[in-house]
Amino acid sequence: MLFRLPGVYTPQRDTWLLAEVLACEDVRPGTRVLDLCAGTGALSLRAAAAGAAQVTAVDLSRRAVASTWINARRNGHSIRIMRGDLTEPVRDEHFDLVVSNPPYVPACADALPVRGIARCWDAGKDGRALLDRICLQAPEVLDTGGTLLLMQSAMSGVEKTRIMLEEQGLRVDVAARVEIPFGPVLSSRRGLLEARGLIRIGQHTEEIAVLRAAK
């Protein structure tokens, strides 16, 4: 059971799908792992349990940083936890594996919330406010031979993510995808998403995908 302060994302199907893909990676004692948008630290814990030599968790939220710290202590794992904006705290470092489950839900406006639970999922009108930045920044901290595992919704443009990562010189494929029912947030935005053409009229499920990009 993971500890979670109010306002921190509760691990859900997307988290566990990404964790399943992470489990298939060759994590060994020398592996350096970076978890961007760490939340409760669920993915950091999985990487540490798999035997990674160094796990770094980064999140902009103070409550997420605190939640990850508590979960690391509870589970007996040594995880370096840093508060910051995506790769900014580690821009001079390199990692063998970068994992990220960022906010990716299309929102009413492009302005990102600065507080409250909506920070966990709102990502601008097209859902790409964080995805685009990760596509540009993550390759810079990946070591040669390193891998990025990135979670997103099909509504946020899987093909655009693929193209952006390939433009950074990475080899990209979809490692996993699954169809899940709308939760409360997407259900409340169904009309908005239909009007923008992001979903079909009457659609009640969302496809989520994990992209694997190798350097």
C-alpha positions as a printed Julia matrix, in Angstrom:
215×3 Matrix{Float64}:
   0.0    0.0     0.0
   1.52   3.31   -1.1
   1.34   6.38    1.07
  -0.13   9.38   -0.73
  -0.58  12.93    0.5
  -3.71  14.79   -0.71
  -3.17  16.27   -4.15
  -0.77  13.53   -5.28
  -1.77  11.22   -8.15
  -3.14   7.86   -7.07
  -1.42   5.09   -9.07
  -3.94   3.69  -11.54
  -4.02   1.46  -14.63
  -1.6    3.69  -16.53
   0.94   3.5   -13.71
   0.73  -0.28  -13.54
   0.92  -0.7   -17.32
   4.11   1.34  -17.34
   5.38  -0.74  -14.4
   4.74  -3.92  -16.42
   6.81  -2.57  -19.31
   9.52  -1.47  -16.87
   9.68  -5.03  -15.53
  10.65  -6.24  -19.02
  13.68  -3.93  -19.18
  17.16  -5.19  -18.39
  17.56  -3.49  -15.01
  20.76  -4.62  -13.33
  23.04  -3.46  -10.49
  24.71  -0.84  -12.69
  21.52   0.67  -14.1
  20.81   4.36  -13.46
  17.08   5.15  -13.54
  15.3    8.51  -13.7
  11.59   8.76  -12.82
  10.05  12.0   -14.1
   6.73  13.15  -12.6
   7.26  10.59   -9.87
   4.06  11.15   -7.88
   3.99   8.56   -5.1
   7.22   7.03   -6.38
   5.53   3.81   -7.51
   7.79   3.44  -10.56
  10.9    4.42   -8.62
  10.11   1.68   -6.11
   9.71  -0.87   -8.91
  13.07   0.12  -10.41
  14.8   -0.06   -7.03
  13.23  -3.45   -6.27
  14.47  -4.7    -9.66
  18.03  -3.96   -8.57
  18.86  -0.61  -10.15
  22.07   0.87   -8.78
  20.74   4.41   -8.64
  17.15   5.62   -8.82
  16.34   9.33   -9.02
  12.75  10.53   -8.63
  11.82  14.06   -9.74
   8.54  15.89   -9.27
   7.51  19.54   -9.17
   5.05  18.95   -6.33
   6.32  19.2    -2.77
   3.64  16.74   -1.68
   4.73  14.24   -4.33
   8.35  14.57   -3.19
   7.29  13.95    0.4
   5.1   10.99   -0.61
   7.94   9.39   -2.56
  10.34   9.9     0.34
   7.95   8.25    2.78
   7.29   5.31    0.43
  11.0    4.79   -0.15
  11.63   4.7     3.61
   8.69   2.38    4.22
   9.94  -0.07    1.61
  13.6    0.11    2.56
  14.84   1.51   -0.76
  17.5    4.15   -1.28
  16.02   6.61   -3.79
  17.39  10.06   -4.54
  14.38  12.38   -4.52
  14.52  15.84   -6.06
  11.97  18.61   -6.47
  12.12  20.31   -9.83
  10.74  20.86  -13.32
  11.28  17.68  -15.36
  15.0   17.22  -16.14
  16.12  20.59  -14.77
  17.57  19.15  -11.51
  19.6   16.51  -13.43
  20.41  18.27  -16.69
  24.15  17.55  -16.34
  23.66  13.83  -15.65
  22.99  10.75  -17.79
  20.76   7.75  -17.18
  20.33   4.28  -18.65
  16.56   4.29  -18.23
  14.09   7.18  -18.02
  10.46   6.46  -17.11
   7.63   8.96  -17.04
   3.88   8.98  -16.51
   3.22  12.72  -16.91
  -0.08  14.61  -16.97
  -1.56  14.05  -20.44
  -5.31  14.72  -20.26
  -6.65  17.41  -22.63
  -7.97  20.3   -20.55
 -10.27  23.27  -21.05
  -7.38  25.73  -21.3
  -3.65  25.76  -22.01
  -2.78  27.37  -18.67
  -1.62  24.62  -16.33
  -2.98  24.48  -12.78
  -0.43  25.44  -10.13
  -2.16  23.7    -7.23
  -4.81  21.11   -6.52
  -5.39  17.59   -7.77
  -5.9   18.76  -11.39
  -2.11  19.25  -11.59
  -1.91  15.45  -11.79
  -3.65  15.19  -15.16
  -4.37  18.56  -16.86
  -1.92  19.11  -19.72
  -3.24  21.93  -21.89
  -5.89  21.83  -24.6
  -4.13  19.1   -26.59
  -2.78  17.19  -23.57
   0.8   17.71  -24.7
   2.12  20.45  -22.4
   4.42  17.96  -20.63
   4.75  15.35  -23.37
   6.36  17.77  -25.84
   8.89  18.93  -23.27
   9.76  15.38  -22.25
  10.29  14.45  -25.91
  12.86  17.23  -26.16
  14.49  16.95  -22.73
  14.64  13.22  -22.0
  17.01  12.36  -24.89
  19.49  14.89  -23.49
  19.85  12.95  -20.22
  19.77   9.48  -21.8
  23.13   7.79  -22.04
  24.12   6.05  -25.27
  22.18   2.81  -25.38
  19.65   4.18  -22.9
  15.87   3.84  -23.07
  12.89   6.12  -22.43
   9.54   4.62  -21.38
   6.79   7.21  -21.77
   3.11   6.8   -20.92
   0.36   8.75  -22.67
  -3.2    8.69  -23.98
  -4.02   8.14  -27.64
  -6.03  11.37  -27.39
  -2.76  13.23  -26.9
  -1.21  12.07  -30.17
   0.92   8.92  -30.04
   2.15   9.52  -33.57
   3.31  13.05  -32.72
   5.3   11.67  -29.79
   6.86   9.06  -32.06
   7.87  11.68  -34.61
   9.32  14.05  -32.01
  11.41  11.3   -30.42
  12.63  10.04  -33.79
  13.69  13.6   -34.63
  15.89  13.41  -31.52
  17.58  10.33  -32.96
  15.74   7.69  -30.94
  14.33   4.39  -32.22
  10.66   4.28  -31.18
   8.0    1.61  -30.87
   4.81   1.17  -28.88
   5.69  -1.28  -26.13
   2.15  -1.69  -24.79
  -1.32  -0.34  -25.27
  -4.63  -1.03  -23.58
  -8.21   0.25  -23.72
  -9.68   1.36  -20.39
 -13.04   2.85  -19.36
 -13.27   6.59  -18.84
 -12.74   7.65  -15.25
 -14.51  10.59  -13.61
 -12.3   13.25  -15.24
 -12.74  12.1   -18.83
 -16.41  11.33  -18.26
 -16.95  14.93  -17.15
 -15.15  16.19  -20.3
 -16.78  13.91  -22.85
 -18.68  16.76  -24.52
 -15.54  18.89  -24.76
 -13.5   16.04  -26.2
 -16.22  15.18  -28.72
 -16.44  18.81  -29.83
 -12.7   18.9   -30.45
 -12.79  15.66  -32.39
 -10.49  13.91  -29.93
 -13.0   11.1   -29.34
 -15.96   9.62  -31.2
 -19.51  10.62  -30.29
 -20.57   8.41  -27.39
 -17.07   7.04  -26.77
 -16.63   5.68  -23.26
 -13.13   4.2   -23.35
  -9.62   5.57  -23.7
  -6.56   3.95  -25.23
  -3.38   4.45  -23.24
   0.04   3.5   -24.57
   3.64   3.14  -23.45
   6.21   4.29  -26.0
   9.69   2.8   -25.8
  12.41   4.96  -27.3
  16.0    3.71  -27.46
  19.05   5.89  -27.98
